Amino acid sequence: MIIERTSNEIIFRVSNNINLDDLQDIADFLEYSELSKNAKTKQKDVDSLVKTIKKGRWSKTKQIINL
């Protein structure tokens, strides 16, 4: 693997026999890191929001399938 820094980007060079799913996971993580670097949201707030969303989703699903 070779890591090269240019004036405005970092380039990773890997052999072509790397598992593409693993590489996509790394790319997704890097994209998440880049997008969230200036976020001021705390993890506990995110967890609370996810819990609320899931709870509402289950209520709607129960209505749809008549439970």
Steps between C-alpha positions, in 0.01 A plus 500: 500500500618849417357816656574822314410853609451768235413865554127433533448125548641175634530206260502138615643247256428134570551183301213396275440177691348675801142406592277774357244466779771571757622795297143635475466475879817706540378755243164527680675560832724768350201671339312492832803647677531777245130588510475498878826672590325829582190349660419620848247225575575273792475122468232482771281733292544281193418187703185663635388604151558150362300349788212739430504425128502125556214525748288696253586261220384199702169672582436568130597145403257354756219710350588390147499129584202531738669389822 
